[in-house]
Amino acid sequence: MARTGPKNSARRVLTWLGAIFVVLTAVLGGGVISGHASWAPKLALDLEGGTQMILAPKVEGASDINEEQLNQAVAIIRQRVDGSGVAEAEISTQSGRNVVVSLPGTPSKETRALIQASADMNFRPVIAAGDPAAVPEESRTPEDQLPKPTEAPANASDDNWVTADIVKAFEALDCVNPSDEKQERSDPTKPLVTCEPATATTPAIKYILGPVEVKGQDISSSTFEQVQGAQGSVTNSWGVTITFNSDATAKFKEVTERLNQFYTASLAQGGNDPKAQFAIVLDDKVISAPRSLAVITDGKPQITGNFTQASAKALSDQLRYGALPISFEIQSQEQISATLGGDQLRLGLLAGVIGLLLVVVYSLFQYRALGLVTIASLVVAGVLTYLAIAILGWTENYRLSLAGVAGLIVAIGQTADSFIVYFERIRDELREGRGLVSAVENGWKRAKRTVLASKAVNLLAALVLYFVAVGNVRGFAFTLGLTAIADLIVVFMFTHPTLQVLARTKFFGEGHRFSGLSPDRLGAIPLYRGAGRLRTPDDKPATVRARNSGAVAEAERRMTIAERRLAEKGQLTGTSNGTKEEK
């Protein structure tokens, strides 16, 4: 028969904790080997320095930018570069007009492109699509074969939009080797000749697009998720879901009815009509041109295709944060030094070390050898938090600021508090005369409720700070919440199982005077006194008798007048469970 019991259960839990550390280390190590991660956490702007870009806004029609538009620009750019609030980017206004973006480290090409892609987004129907390379001058369509529309376009997909000038521009456009010359923003009421840049999986494509039919400002939200199959089951493919506002919902329904007619006709002819496509345009560049396969009546189209999770998230972010009616130019870009520098970081770390040493000294003085469990638990919690911060820096661009370091220092005391609550519950059980194994189990039952309540309060405070604050305060809240979760994992998966194992060792089990759990030093008196005599209330330690006498005094204070009169007459006595009954 397999052996069972708290000791074996504790060993299994410790094994699971070890497995968690192995997995986290392997994940981070894999990222380091691939060159995408580092063993060291990423540092924020105040500790590492970074890049500062000054953006000059420009509104359509060369009109002046107002304060509301500028505030909207700042809010959307902040979401673009720091959507989770933990990348420690700083976005502010300068002289009431320019936007200053400060990013820690050296921003990637994708981040820089996301900041520059600040023109308003729009949706245009596709009229034609073709080869991305430019047609040589001698091979271009002769003048007599160029289109000469004689009718006004009936809708945005009408071929009458395609004039001779549009065809020439289409043939001259080279999407493989695009020009570096800056182009003026296109007129939303006229057709557009543009490219969809090549990606790792798709080649570049050039398009003739009709006028704008739906604007990006009409997007309420955008999410990415795994696509559901016909039976409602989740597939392995990814898609992007857009939600339009009520005004755009009706317009989008009208557009998809027209595009769906092109799609149905192309199916009947065995072709692939580009007019069934609806291009999503950002900065006059096509970021996606999905085909309309159905009429969308609820304003919630889903874009599917050869998406990976990363590419679906990238498109969702562009759709979500691309609806900015202002274009920006990068006026200047420079490297900036750390605003606080290494001295403040060293002082912060020194404060953390001092706090940690004080906790260690107190634990060893108060709990002797049991204090080593506190120290080991703090080490485990520290390593777990460090791995989590390093992995989050790689996967979520989390950066550690001085405020985050402060959150880690505060967490030392909060983490140690959980162990103290548990140890004191065990010592209370020992004072009542229980054996160590029983004291550990009963003490844990009493302590874990307190620990859970304490950590729930910490997490609630961290969540409130995170969602109502911005900047460094969010970094502090993030580390505070992260360490609270790490504390729970350590207490449940390391501290308690370790004590279950130690309770069965000779040193702790027999109550060595330096174990911190010696019944004699705690004043415990066993239930059985020997010679057939059991422990009486008078045999209990003075501290226990004082606590009991205090409880009796409190009970007497709460007596009713009738109960007090009966007690004075000797007609009322206390029962063993604390209730009152008449003789």
NORPEVEN-V68998 format. One record per helix or strand of 2 or more residues. SS is the DSSP state (a for helix, b for strand). FROM is the first residue (numbers start at 1). LEN is the number of residues. If there is no record, write none. Layout:
SS/FROM/LEN ; SS/FROM/LEN
This chain:
a/6/29 ; a/45/4 ; b/50/10 ; a/60/3 ; a/67/15 ; b/90/5 ; b/98/7 ; a/109/8 ; b/121/10 ; a/137/3 ; a/143/3 ; a/159/3 ; a/164/9 ; b/192/5 ; b/205/11 ; a/216/3 ; b/219/10 ; b/234/11 ; a/246/24 ; a/274/3 ; b/277/6 ; b/285/7 ; b/302/3 ; a/309/13 ; b/326/11 ; a/341/55 ; a/402/30 ; a/436/33 ; a/472/31 ; a/506/4 ; b/528/3 ; b/533/2 ; a/537/3 ; a/542/16 ; a/561/8 ; b/572/3 ; b/580/3
